[in-house]
Amino acid sequence: MNQPFALIFDMDGVIADTGDFHEKAWFAFCKNHNIPIDSKLFRNILFGMSNRETLKILFSREIPSEEFEKYVDEKEKLFRELAAKTVKPLNGLNKFLEEARTAGFKMAVASSAPLKNIIFILEKTETGKYFDQITSADEILNSKPHPEIFVKTAAKTGYQPADCFVFEDSFAGIQAGNSAGMKVIGVASTHKLDELSNTIFNIHNFEEINIQKLHRLFEATS
């Protein structure tokens, strides 16, 4: 059965709480290249951005393609090594996705991560079977907070952006979702619940949301 809205999920911090793994990977990368970094810079500015934007900020310059690929391979290998044994889905996610799939919702992933990382996390969390579409950093020119990734993902689902919920944890992602005209639900994994603003609803995890609640939020904001 067709539902009146689609569901779009960021990956890092939404499907899995990967912030610590990414932070440790970037810290190790920066140590290898003698670049200063701290948790405030990572959590408040870099988290949610594409690797291209992150590397541009860290090196304070544009990164040529060949050099960029080398740096990304280095950092993402560190991330996957750190995450491989202990990464898990957010509490309640798999049950929520199963209910949404049974109810006929179109669901997609829209992440600034490389496609290889998205596939890795979906396999580790056993959530890949639920998603109709994936949009990765490989498909976009503009990183969040630019809305490009969400506009493209909405088009893939066949829904207008205004008829999409997007689950986001980062400030850049929330801004991107709003700029795309979507209904943004904040996920308090990277930031505390009271730090998330410009959202229509906030959750700690997917035990705090259900299909009935989404229908009520949709009706109240449409």
CYANA upper distance limits for C-alpha pairs under 8 A (distance plus 0.5 A):
  1 MET  CA    103 ALA  CA      7.59
  1 MET  CA    104 GLY  CA      5.84
  2 ASN  CA    104 GLY  CA      6.58
  2 ASN  CA    105 PHE  CA      7.49
  3 GLN  CA    103 ALA  CA      8.40
  3 GLN  CA    104 GLY  CA      6.99
  3 GLN  CA    105 PHE  CA      6.29
  3 GLN  CA    106 LYS  CA      8.39
  4 PRO  CA    163 ASP  CA      7.52
  5 PHE  CA    105 PHE  CA      7.95
  5 PHE  CA    106 LYS  CA      8.39
  5 PHE  CA    159 TYR  CA      7.51
  5 PHE  CA    163 ASP  CA      5.27
  5 PHE  CA    164 CYS  CA      5.82
  5 PHE  CA    165 PHE  CA      7.73
  5 PHE  CA    218 PHE  CA      8.50
  6 ALA  CA    105 PHE  CA      6.52
  6 ALA  CA    106 LYS  CA      5.60
  6 ALA  CA    107 MET  CA      6.50
  6 ALA  CA    157 THR  CA      7.65
  6 ALA  CA    159 TYR  CA      7.19
  6 ALA  CA    163 ASP  CA      7.02
  6 ALA  CA    164 CYS  CA      5.25
  6 ALA  CA    165 PHE  CA      6.82
  7 LEU  CA    105 PHE  CA      7.58
  7 LEU  CA    106 LYS  CA      6.83
  7 LEU  CA    107 MET  CA      5.28
  7 LEU  CA    108 ALA  CA      7.00
  7 LEU  CA    164 CYS  CA      6.28
  7 LEU  CA    165 PHE  CA      5.54
  7 LEU  CA    166 VAL  CA      6.56
  7 LEU  CA    167 PHE  CA      8.41
  8 ILE  CA    107 MET  CA      6.19
  8 ILE  CA    108 ALA  CA      5.34
  8 ILE  CA    109 VAL  CA      6.18
  8 ILE  CA    110 ALA  CA      7.16
  8 ILE  CA    153 THR  CA      8.31
  8 ILE  CA    164 CYS  CA      7.39
  8 ILE  CA    165 PHE  CA      6.53
  8 ILE  CA    166 VAL  CA      5.09
  8 ILE  CA    167 PHE  CA      6.88
  9 PHE  CA     14 VAL  CA      7.30
  9 PHE  CA     15 ILE  CA      7.75
  9 PHE  CA    107 MET  CA      8.23
  9 PHE  CA    108 ALA  CA      6.73
  9 PHE  CA    109 VAL  CA      5.29
  9 PHE  CA    110 ALA  CA      6.46
  9 PHE  CA    111 SER  CA      8.30
  9 PHE  CA    166 VAL  CA      6.15
  9 PHE  CA    167 PHE  CA      5.47
  9 PHE  CA    168 GLU  CA      7.38
 10 ASP  CA     14 VAL  CA      6.31
 10 ASP  CA     15 ILE  CA      7.55
 10 ASP  CA    109 VAL  CA      6.30
 10 ASP  CA    110 ALA  CA      5.63
 10 ASP  CA    111 SER  CA      5.56
 10 ASP  CA    166 VAL  CA      7.94
 10 ASP  CA    167 PHE  CA      6.62
 10 ASP  CA    168 GLU  CA      6.14
 10 ASP  CA    169 ASP  CA      8.35
 10 ASP  CA    173 GLY  CA      8.42
 11 MET  CA     15 ILE  CA      5.41
 11 MET  CA     16 ALA  CA      7.12
 11 MET  CA    109 VAL  CA      7.17
 11 MET  CA    110 ALA  CA      7.57
 11 MET  CA    111 SER  CA      6.08
 11 MET  CA    113 ALA  CA      8.46
 11 MET  CA    118 ILE  CA      7.62
 12 ASP  CA     16 ALA  CA      6.39
 12 ASP  CA     17 ASP  CA      6.75
 12 ASP  CA     18 THR  CA      5.95
 12 ASP  CA     19 GLY  CA      7.31
 12 ASP  CA     48 GLY  CA      8.21
 12 ASP  CA    111 SER  CA      7.95
 12 ASP  CA    113 ALA  CA      8.49
 13 GLY  CA     17 ASP  CA      4.78
 13 GLY  CA     18 THR  CA      6.16
 13 GLY  CA     19 GLY  CA      6.77
 13 GLY  CA    168 GLU  CA      8.15
 13 GLY  CA    169 ASP  CA      6.34
 13 GLY  CA    170 SER  CA      8.39
 13 GLY  CA    187 VAL  CA      7.99
 13 GLY  CA    189 SER  CA      6.19
 13 GLY  CA    190 THR  CA      6.74
 14 VAL  CA     90 LEU  CA      7.32
 14 VAL  CA    167 PHE  CA      7.28
 14 VAL  CA    168 GLU  CA      6.90
 14 VAL  CA    169 ASP  CA      6.93
 14 VAL  CA    187 VAL  CA      7.00
 14 VAL  CA    189 SER  CA      7.97
 15 ILE  CA     89 PRO  CA      6.04
 15 ILE  CA     90 LEU  CA      6.46
 15 ILE  CA     93 LEU  CA      7.63
 15 ILE  CA    125 THR  CA      8.42
 16 ALA  CA     87 VAL  CA      7.38
 16 ALA  CA     88 LYS  CA      6.30
 16 ALA  CA     89 PRO  CA      4.93
 16 ALA  CA     90 LEU  CA      5.75
 16 ALA  CA    121 ILE  CA      7.99
 16 ALA  CA    125 THR  CA      8.02
 17 ASP  CA     87 VAL  CA      7.95
 17 ASP  CA     88 LYS  CA      7.90
 17 ASP  CA     89 PRO  CA      7.63
 17 ASP  CA     90 LEU  CA      6.95
 17 ASP  CA    189 SER  CA      6.89
 17 ASP  CA    190 THR  CA      8.23
 18 THR  CA     22 HIS  CA      6.76
 18 THR  CA     83 ALA  CA      7.99
 18 THR  CA     87 VAL  CA      7.61
 19 GLY  CA     23 GLU  CA      6.48
 19 GLY  CA     47 PHE  CA      8.32
 19 GLY  CA    190 THR  CA      6.89
 20 ASP  CA     24 LYS  CA      6.55
 21 PHE  CA     25 ALA  CA      6.58
 21 PHE  CA     79 PHE  CA      6.36
 21 PHE  CA     82 LEU  CA      6.43
 21 PHE  CA     83 ALA  CA      6.49
 22 HIS  CA     26 TRP  CA      6.53
 22 HIS  CA     79 PHE  CA      6.28
 23 GLU  CA     27 PHE  CA      6.53
 23 GLU  CA     39 SER  CA      8.01
 23 GLU  CA     42 PHE  CA      7.39
 24 LYS  CA     28 ALA  CA      6.58
 24 LYS  CA     79 PHE  CA      8.26
 25 ALA  CA     29 PHE  CA      6.58
 25 ALA  CA     75 LYS  CA      6.62
 25 ALA  CA     76 GLU  CA      8.07
 25 ALA  CA     78 LEU  CA      5.82
 25 ALA  CA     79 PHE  CA      5.68
 25 ALA  CA     82 LEU  CA      8.09
 26 TRP  CA     30 CYS  CA      6.46
 26 TRP  CA     75 LYS  CA      7.05
 27 PHE  CA     31 LYS  CA      6.59
 27 PHE  CA     37 ILE  CA      7.32
 27 PHE  CA     38 ASP  CA      8.48
 28 ALA  CA     32 ASN  CA      6.76
 28 ALA  CA     78 LEU  CA      8.44
 29 PHE  CA     33 HIS  CA      6.97
 29 PHE  CA     74 GLU  CA      8.01
 29 PHE  CA     75 LYS  CA      6.50
 30 CYS  CA     34 ASN  CA      6.25
 30 CYS  CA     35 ILE  CA      5.25
 30 CYS  CA     36 PRO  CA      7.22
 30 CYS  CA     37 ILE  CA      7.54
 31 LYS  CA     35 ILE  CA      6.74
 31 LYS  CA     36 PRO  CA      8.22
 35 ILE  CA     58 LEU  CA      7.45
 35 ILE  CA     59 PHE  CA      8.14
 37 ILE  CA     41 LEU  CA      7.18
 37 ILE  CA     42 PHE  CA      7.87
 38 ASP  CA     42 PHE  CA      6.90
 39 SER  CA     43 ARG  CA      6.40
 40 LYS  CA     44 ASN  CA      6.26
 40 LYS  CA     45 ILE  CA      8.24
 41 LEU  CA     45 ILE  CA      5.96
 41 LEU  CA     46 LEU  CA      6.97
 42 PHE  CA     46 LEU  CA      5.25
 42 PHE  CA     47 PHE  CA      6.20
 43 ARG  CA     47 PHE  CA      5.80
 43 ARG  CA    190 THR  CA      7.59
 43 ARG  CA    191 HIS  CA      8.47
 44 ASN  CA    170 SER  CA      8.43
 44 ASN  CA    171 PHE  CA      7.67
 45 ILE  CA     49 MET  CA      8.39
 45 ILE  CA    172 ALA  CA      8.22
 46 LEU  CA     54 THR  CA      6.36
 47 PHE  CA    170 SER  CA      7.09
 47 PHE  CA    172 ALA  CA      8.32
 48 GLY  CA    112 SER  CA      7.02
 48 GLY  CA    144 LYS  CA      7.27
 48 GLY  CA    170 SER  CA      6.22
 48 GLY  CA    171 PHE  CA      8.16
 48 GLY  CA    172 ALA  CA      6.47
 48 GLY  CA    173 GLY  CA      6.67
 49 MET  CA     53 GLU  CA      6.74
 49 MET  CA     54 THR  CA      6.78
 49 MET  CA    112 SER  CA      6.68
 49 MET  CA    143 SER  CA      6.30
 49 MET  CA    144 LYS  CA      6.16
 49 MET  CA    145 PRO  CA      8.13
 49 MET  CA    172 ALA  CA      7.56
 50 SER  CA     54 THR  CA      6.69
 50 SER  CA    112 SER  CA      5.37
 50 SER  CA    113 ALA  CA      6.91
 50 SER  CA    137 ALA  CA      6.85
 50 SER  CA    143 SER  CA      5.96
 50 SER  CA    144 LYS  CA      7.84
 51 ASN  CA     55 LEU  CA      6.43
 51 ASN  CA     72 VAL  CA      7.38
 51 ASN  CA    112 SER  CA      8.21
 51 ASN  CA    113 ALA  CA      7.91
 52 ARG  CA     56 LYS  CA      6.63
 52 ARG  CA     63 ILE  CA      8.13
 52 ARG  CA     68 PHE  CA      7.84
 53 GLU  CA     57 ILE  CA      6.81
 53 GLU  CA    143 SER  CA      7.46
 54 THR  CA     58 LEU  CA      6.69
 55 LEU  CA     59 PHE  CA      6.41
 55 LEU  CA     60 SER  CA      8.39
 55 LEU  CA     63 ILE  CA      7.74
 55 LEU  CA     68 PHE  CA      8.47
 56 LYS  CA     60 SER  CA      5.93
 56 LYS  CA     61 ARG  CA      5.68
 56 LYS  CA     62 GLU  CA      5.85
 56 LYS  CA     63 ILE  CA      6.90
 57 ILE  CA     61 ARG  CA      7.57
 63 ILE  CA     67 GLU  CA      6.89
 63 ILE  CA     68 PHE  CA      6.09
 64 PRO  CA     68 PHE  CA      6.39
 65 SER  CA     69 GLU  CA      6.70
 66 GLU  CA     70 LYS  CA      6.98
 67 GLU  CA     71 TYR  CA      6.80
 68 PHE  CA     72 VAL  CA      6.61
 69 GLU  CA     73 ASP  CA      6.58
 70 LYS  CA     74 GLU  CA      6.79
 71 TYR  CA     75 LYS  CA      6.72
 72 VAL  CA     76 GLU  CA      6.41
 73 ASP  CA     77 LYS  CA      6.45
 74 GLU  CA     78 LEU  CA      7.01
 75 LYS  CA     79 PHE  CA      6.86
 76 GLU  CA     80 ARG  CA      6.65
 76 GLU  CA    117 ASN  CA      8.02
 77 LYS  CA     81 GLU  CA      6.66
 78 LEU  CA     82 LEU  CA      6.79
 79 PHE  CA     83 ALA  CA      6.61
 80 ARG  CA     84 ALA  CA      6.10
 80 ARG  CA    117 ASN  CA      8.09
 80 ARG  CA    120 PHE  CA      8.41
 83 ALA  CA     87 VAL  CA      5.69
 84 ALA  CA    124 LYS  CA      8.14
 87 VAL  CA    121 ILE  CA      8.42
 87 VAL  CA    124 LYS  CA      7.58
 87 VAL  CA    125 THR  CA      8.04
 88 LYS  CA    124 LYS  CA      7.47
 88 LYS  CA    125 THR  CA      6.03
 89 PRO  CA     93 LEU  CA      6.86
 89 PRO  CA     94 ASN  CA      7.92
 89 PRO  CA    125 THR  CA      5.77
 90 LEU  CA    205 ASN  CA      6.52
 90 LEU  CA    206 PHE  CA      7.41
 91 ASN  CA    205 ASN  CA      6.16
 91 ASN  CA    206 PHE  CA      6.44
 91 ASN  CA    207 GLU  CA      6.85
 92 GLY  CA     96 PHE  CA      6.63
 92 GLY  CA    205 ASN  CA      7.21
 92 GLY  CA    206 PHE  CA      5.10
 92 GLY  CA    207 GLU  CA      5.16
 93 LEU  CA     97 LEU  CA      6.57
 93 LEU  CA    205 ASN  CA      8.01
 93 LEU  CA    206 PHE  CA      5.66
 93 LEU  CA    207 GLU  CA      7.91
 94 ASN  CA     98 GLU  CA      6.59
 94 ASN  CA    127 THR  CA      7.23
 95 LYS  CA     99 GLU  CA      6.78
 96 PHE  CA    100 ALA  CA      6.66
 96 PHE  CA    206 PHE  CA      7.11
 96 PHE  CA    207 GLU  CA      8.32
 96 PHE  CA    209 ILE  CA      8.44
 96 PHE  CA    210 ASN  CA      7.15
 96 PHE  CA    211 ILE  CA      8.49
 97 LEU  CA    101 ARG  CA      6.49
 97 LEU  CA    127 THR  CA      8.44
 97 LEU  CA    130 TYR  CA      7.03
 98 GLU  CA    102 THR  CA      6.61
 98 GLU  CA    130 TYR  CA      7.83
 99 GLU  CA    103 ALA  CA      6.66
 99 GLU  CA    211 ILE  CA      8.08
100 ALA  CA    104 GLY  CA      6.89
100 ALA  CA    105 PHE  CA      6.03
100 ALA  CA    211 ILE  CA      7.29
101 ARG  CA    105 PHE  CA      6.06
101 ARG  CA    106 LYS  CA      8.03
101 ARG  CA    107 MET  CA      8.48
101 ARG  CA    130 TYR  CA      7.02
106 LYS  CA    131 PHE  CA      8.04
106 LYS  CA    132 ASP  CA      7.03
106 LYS  CA    157 THR  CA      6.95
107 MET  CA    130 TYR  CA      7.51
107 MET  CA    131 PHE  CA      5.57
107 MET  CA    132 ASP  CA      6.20
107 MET  CA    133 GLN  CA      7.51
107 MET  CA    157 THR  CA      7.97
108 ALA  CA    131 PHE  CA      5.53
108 ALA  CA    132 ASP  CA      6.11
108 ALA  CA    133 GLN  CA      5.16
108 ALA  CA    134 ILE  CA      6.17
108 ALA  CA    135 THR  CA      8.33
108 ALA  CA    153 THR  CA      7.64
108 ALA  CA    157 THR  CA      7.85
109 VAL  CA    131 PHE  CA      7.36
109 VAL  CA    133 GLN  CA      6.89
109 VAL  CA    134 ILE  CA      5.25
109 VAL  CA    135 THR  CA      6.64
109 VAL  CA    153 THR  CA      8.35
110 ALA  CA    134 ILE  CA      6.57
110 ALA  CA    135 THR  CA      5.28
110 ALA  CA    136 SER  CA      6.63
110 ALA  CA    149 ILE  CA      6.92
110 ALA  CA    150 PHE  CA      7.08
110 ALA  CA    153 THR  CA      7.03
111 SER  CA    118 ILE  CA      8.14
111 SER  CA    135 THR  CA      6.88
111 SER  CA    136 SER  CA      5.68
111 SER  CA    137 ALA  CA      7.10
111 SER  CA    149 ILE  CA      8.20
112 SER  CA    136 SER  CA      6.15
112 SER  CA    137 ALA  CA      5.05
112 SER  CA    143 SER  CA      7.34
112 SER  CA    144 LYS  CA      7.88
113 ALA  CA    117 ASN  CA      6.78
113 ALA  CA    118 ILE  CA      7.05
113 ALA  CA    136 SER  CA      6.37
113 ALA  CA    137 ALA  CA      5.90
114 PRO  CA    118 ILE  CA      7.08
114 PRO  CA    136 SER  CA      6.19
114 PRO  CA    137 ALA  CA      5.77
114 PRO  CA    138 ASP  CA      6.55
115 LEU  CA    119 ILE  CA      6.72
115 LEU  CA    135 THR  CA      8.42
115 LEU  CA    136 SER  CA      5.86
115 LEU  CA    137 ALA  CA      7.60
115 LEU  CA    138 ASP  CA      7.28
116 LYS  CA    120 PHE  CA      6.67
117 ASN  CA    121 ILE  CA      6.68
118 ILE  CA    122 LEU  CA      6.60
118 ILE  CA    136 SER  CA      8.12
119 ILE  CA    123 GLU  CA      6.57
119 ILE  CA    128 GLY  CA      8.07
120 PHE  CA    124 LYS  CA      6.73
121 ILE  CA    125 THR  CA      6.53
122 LEU  CA    126 GLU  CA      6.19
122 LEU  CA    127 THR  CA      5.63
122 LEU  CA    128 GLY  CA      5.28
123 GLU  CA    127 THR  CA      7.22
123 GLU  CA    128 GLY  CA      6.79
127 THR  CA    131 PHE  CA      8.15
132 ASP  CA    157 THR  CA      8.18
133 GLN  CA    153 THR  CA      8.03
133 GLN  CA    156 LYS  CA      7.35
133 GLN  CA    157 THR  CA      7.68
134 ILE  CA    153 THR  CA      8.06
135 THR  CA    139 GLU  CA      7.09
135 THR  CA    149 ILE  CA      7.41
135 THR  CA    152 LYS  CA      8.20
135 THR  CA    153 THR  CA      6.72
136 SER  CA    140 ILE  CA      7.84
136 SER  CA    149 ILE  CA      8.35
137 ALA  CA    143 SER  CA      8.15
140 ILE  CA    148 GLU  CA      7.41
140 ILE  CA    149 ILE  CA      6.84
141 LEU  CA    148 GLU  CA      8.41
142 ASN  CA    146 HIS  CA      6.46
142 ASN  CA    148 GLU  CA      6.86
142 ASN  CA    149 ILE  CA      8.32
143 SER  CA    148 GLU  CA      8.08
143 SER  CA    149 ILE  CA      8.13
144 LYS  CA    148 GLU  CA      8.22
144 LYS  CA    149 ILE  CA      8.04
144 LYS  CA    172 ALA  CA      5.95
144 LYS  CA    173 GLY  CA      6.27
144 LYS  CA    175 GLN  CA      8.21
144 LYS  CA    176 ALA  CA      6.06
145 PRO  CA    171 PHE  CA      8.47
145 PRO  CA    172 ALA  CA      4.90
145 PRO  CA    173 GLY  CA      6.26
145 PRO  CA    174 ILE  CA      8.08
145 PRO  CA    175 GLN  CA      5.92
145 PRO  CA    176 ALA  CA      4.80
146 HIS  CA    175 GLN  CA      8.29
146 HIS  CA    176 ALA  CA      5.73
146 HIS  CA    179 SER  CA      7.84
147 PRO  CA    151 VAL  CA      6.71
147 PRO  CA    175 GLN  CA      8.46
147 PRO  CA    176 ALA  CA      4.91
147 PRO  CA    177 GLY  CA      6.79
147 PRO  CA    178 ASN  CA      8.42
147 PRO  CA    179 SER  CA      6.13
147 PRO  CA    180 ALA  CA      5.48
148 GLU  CA    152 LYS  CA      6.65
148 GLU  CA    176 ALA  CA      8.42
148 GLU  CA    180 ALA  CA      8.07
149 ILE  CA    153 THR  CA      6.65
150 PHE  CA    154 ALA  CA      6.54
150 PHE  CA    161 PRO  CA      8.14
150 PHE  CA    176 ALA  CA      7.87
150 PHE  CA    177 GLY  CA      7.07
150 PHE  CA    180 ALA  CA      6.86
151 VAL  CA    155 ALA  CA      6.88
151 VAL  CA    161 PRO  CA      6.97
151 VAL  CA    180 ALA  CA      6.49
152 LYS  CA    156 LYS  CA      6.92
153 THR  CA    157 THR  CA      6.97
154 ALA  CA    158 GLY  CA      6.83
154 ALA  CA    159 TYR  CA      6.02
154 ALA  CA    160 GLN  CA      6.61
154 ALA  CA    161 PRO  CA      6.09
154 ALA  CA    164 CYS  CA      7.57
155 ALA  CA    159 TYR  CA      6.71
155 ALA  CA    160 GLN  CA      7.49
155 ALA  CA    161 PRO  CA      8.49
159 TYR  CA    163 ASP  CA      6.62
159 TYR  CA    164 CYS  CA      7.40
160 GLN  CA    164 CYS  CA      7.39
161 PRO  CA    180 ALA  CA      6.86
161 PRO  CA    181 GLY  CA      6.18
161 PRO  CA    182 MET  CA      5.63
162 ALA  CA    181 GLY  CA      5.87
162 ALA  CA    182 MET  CA      5.33
162 ALA  CA    183 LYS  CA      7.29
163 ASP  CA    182 MET  CA      7.38
163 ASP  CA    183 LYS  CA      8.18
164 CYS  CA    182 MET  CA      6.04
164 CYS  CA    183 LYS  CA      6.73
165 PHE  CA    182 MET  CA      6.53
165 PHE  CA    183 LYS  CA      5.23
165 PHE  CA    184 VAL  CA      6.33
165 PHE  CA    185 ILE  CA      7.52
166 VAL  CA    177 GLY  CA      7.20
166 VAL  CA    182 MET  CA      7.19
166 VAL  CA    183 LYS  CA      6.70
166 VAL  CA    184 VAL  CA      5.51
166 VAL  CA    185 ILE  CA      6.61
167 PHE  CA    184 VAL  CA      6.57
167 PHE  CA    185 ILE  CA      5.40
167 PHE  CA    186 GLY  CA      6.49
167 PHE  CA    187 VAL  CA      7.11
168 GLU  CA    173 GLY  CA      6.28
168 GLU  CA    174 ILE  CA      6.34
168 GLU  CA    184 VAL  CA      7.45
168 GLU  CA    185 ILE  CA      6.81
168 GLU  CA    186 GLY  CA      5.69
168 GLU  CA    187 VAL  CA      6.24
169 ASP  CA    173 GLY  CA      7.36
169 ASP  CA    174 ILE  CA      7.59
169 ASP  CA    186 GLY  CA      6.03
169 ASP  CA    187 VAL  CA      5.16
169 ASP  CA    188 ALA  CA      6.55
169 ASP  CA    189 SER  CA      6.90
169 ASP  CA    190 THR  CA      6.60
169 ASP  CA    191 HIS  CA      7.58
170 SER  CA    174 ILE  CA      6.68
170 SER  CA    190 THR  CA      7.21
170 SER  CA    191 HIS  CA      7.90
171 PHE  CA    175 GLN  CA      6.72
171 PHE  CA    196 LEU  CA      8.03
172 ALA  CA    176 ALA  CA      6.66
173 GLY  CA    177 GLY  CA      6.63
174 ILE  CA    178 ASN  CA      6.76
174 ILE  CA    184 VAL  CA      7.03
174 ILE  CA    186 GLY  CA      7.78
174 ILE  CA    198 ASN  CA      7.82
174 ILE  CA    199 THR  CA      7.78
175 GLN  CA    179 SER  CA      6.56
175 GLN  CA    198 ASN  CA      8.35
176 ALA  CA    180 ALA  CA      6.65
177 GLY  CA    181 GLY  CA      6.96
177 GLY  CA    182 MET  CA      5.91
177 GLY  CA    183 LYS  CA      7.72
177 GLY  CA    184 VAL  CA      6.61
178 ASN  CA    182 MET  CA      6.05
178 ASN  CA    183 LYS  CA      7.51
178 ASN  CA    184 VAL  CA      7.20
178 ASN  CA    198 ASN  CA      8.23
183 LYS  CA    199 THR  CA      7.86
183 LYS  CA    200 ILE  CA      7.15
183 LYS  CA    221 THR  CA      8.50
184 VAL  CA    198 ASN  CA      8.32
184 VAL  CA    199 THR  CA      5.55
184 VAL  CA    200 ILE  CA      6.46
184 VAL  CA    201 PHE  CA      7.84
185 ILE  CA    199 THR  CA      6.08
185 ILE  CA    200 ILE  CA      6.41
185 ILE  CA    201 PHE  CA      5.54
185 ILE  CA    202 ASN  CA      6.00
185 ILE  CA    203 ILE  CA      7.96
186 GLY  CA    193 LEU  CA      8.50
186 GLY  CA    196 LEU  CA      6.90
186 GLY  CA    197 SER  CA      8.48
186 GLY  CA    199 THR  CA      6.52
186 GLY  CA    200 ILE  CA      8.39
186 GLY  CA    201 PHE  CA      6.82
186 GLY  CA    202 ASN  CA      4.95
186 GLY  CA    203 ILE  CA      6.73
187 VAL  CA    193 LEU  CA      8.08
187 VAL  CA    202 ASN  CA      6.38
187 VAL  CA    203 ILE  CA      5.60
187 VAL  CA    204 HIS  CA      6.12
187 VAL  CA    205 ASN  CA      7.03
188 ALA  CA    192 LYS  CA      5.78
188 ALA  CA    193 LEU  CA      5.54
188 ALA  CA    196 LEU  CA      7.95
188 ALA  CA    202 ASN  CA      7.68
188 ALA  CA    203 ILE  CA      6.62
188 ALA  CA    204 HIS  CA      5.27
188 ALA  CA    205 ASN  CA      7.82
189 SER  CA    204 HIS  CA      7.13
189 SER  CA    205 ASN  CA      8.39
191 HIS  CA    195 GLU  CA      6.75
191 HIS  CA    196 LEU  CA      7.57
192 LYS  CA    196 LEU  CA      7.47
193 LEU  CA    202 ASN  CA      7.24
193 LEU  CA    203 ILE  CA      7.76
193 LEU  CA    204 HIS  CA      7.53
196 LEU  CA    202 ASN  CA      7.93
200 ILE  CA    217 LEU  CA      8.33
203 ILE  CA    208 GLU  CA      6.47
203 ILE  CA    209 ILE  CA      7.77
204 HIS  CA    208 GLU  CA      7.58
205 ASN  CA    209 ILE  CA      8.38
206 PHE  CA    210 ASN  CA      8.21
209 ILE  CA    213 LYS  CA      6.82
209 ILE  CA    214 LEU  CA      7.92
210 ASN  CA    214 LEU  CA      6.91
211 ILE  CA    215 HIS  CA      6.85
212 GLN  CA    216 ARG  CA      6.91
213 LYS  CA    217 LEU  CA      6.70
214 LEU  CA    218 PHE  CA      6.53
215 HIS  CA    219 GLU  CA      6.71
216 ARG  CA    220 ALA  CA      6.65
217 LEU  CA    221 THR  CA      6.65
218 PHE  CA    222 SER  CA      6.42
